[in-house]
Amino acid sequence: MTMAKKEKSKCPLEGRWRITWMDQWDQDFVDAEVEGYFEFGPNNMGSFQFGYVQGQIDYRTGIRDTKPCVEFTWDGNDECSAAQGRGWAILDGNEITGMIFIHQGDESEFKAEKKAKRK
């Protein structure tokens, strides 16, 4: 007898989210190299970049205060230095709100809106 694998449901935060606000940096810094973003893709993997900070995300889905959320760790760089950290994001209407932490460094709240898919 073969057991069928349970299909994972798609995470409602999956996709690319445009960072619209961070409490520690102004929007000019957030968009310095590219439009600041978080992206949560399939298989619990993703990426982000704001300013000169970028990283690869490993996330898990959950529920926080009855709303879908993700908690993640990340590994990447801050300018030319290796950097790691953690964070979380919660779906609140048409945006996500959350926190990102740089290990032994800065932390910032953020807001982001879903990036429309190109046709």
VENCORKA-V463831 format. One record per residue. N is the residue number from 0. RES is the residue in one letter. PSI is psi in degrees with one decimal (* if undefined). NEAR is the number of other C-alpha atoms within 10 Angstrom. Layout:
# VENCORKA-V463831
N	RES	PSI	NEAR
N	RES	PSI	NEAR
This chain:
# VENCORKA-V463831
0	M	129.5	3
1	T	132.4	4
2	M	130.9	5
3	A	138.4	6
4	K	138.9	6
5	K	126.9	6
6	E	134.9	6
7	K	137.0	8
8	S	151.7	6
9	K	134.0	11
10	C	129.7	18
11	P	-13.4	12
12	L	-1.9	21
13	E	136.4	17
14	G	-173.4	16
15	R	132.5	20
16	W	124.1	22
17	R	121.3	22
18	I	122.4	25
19	T	-13.4	17
20	W	139.1	18
21	M	138.4	22
22	D	-17.2	12
23	Q	-16.6	13
24	W	146.8	14
25	D	166.6	12
26	Q	-30.8	17
27	D	-40.9	12
28	F	-45.4	16
29	V	-40.5	22
30	D	21.2	18
31	A	-46.4	13
32	E	-41.8	13
33	V	166.0	12
34	E	123.8	17
35	G	139.5	25
36	Y	161.0	22
37	F	139.9	27
38	E	124.4	20
39	F	112.8	23
40	G	-171.6	18
41	P	164.6	12
42	N	28.5	12
43	N	28.4	15
44	M	154.9	16
45	G	-164.7	20
46	S	169.0	19
47	F	160.7	20
48	Q	136.9	24
49	F	138.5	24
50	G	-127.7	19
51	Y	21.1	16
52	V	127.6	19
53	Q	155.3	22
54	G	166.7	21
55	Q	134.1	20
56	I	140.8	25
57	D	111.7	19
58	Y	161.1	22
59	R	144.2	15
60	T	158.9	18
61	G	-166.6	13
62	I	132.4	11
63	R	123.7	12
64	D	44.4	7
65	T	9.3	9
66	K	145.4	11
67	P	142.8	17
68	C	167.2	23
69	V	146.8	23
70	E	138.6	18
71	F	158.0	20
72	T	159.7	18
73	W	156.9	24
74	D	130.7	17
75	G	-133.5	19
76	N	158.0	17
77	D	105.0	16
78	E	-117.8	11
79	C	6.2	9
80	S	140.5	8
81	A	143.4	12
82	A	152.4	18
83	Q	169.1	19
84	G	-159.2	19
85	R	174.1	18
86	G	-179.0	19
87	W	159.0	20
88	A	144.7	24
89	I	138.2	23
90	L	123.8	20
91	D	91.8	12
92	G	-122.7	9
93	N	11.2	8
94	E	166.8	17
95	I	146.7	22
96	T	150.3	19
97	G	-166.8	18
98	M	144.1	17
99	I	137.9	20
100	F	131.9	17
101	I	123.2	19
102	H	125.4	13
103	Q	35.3	9
104	G	-145.6	9
105	D	166.0	10
106	E	151.8	17
107	S	141.2	15
108	E	156.7	17
109	F	160.1	19
110	K	146.6	20
111	A	149.2	22
112	E	149.1	19
113	K	129.6	18
114	K	126.7	14
115	A	141.8	10
116	K	140.7	7
117	R	143.2	4
118	K	*	3
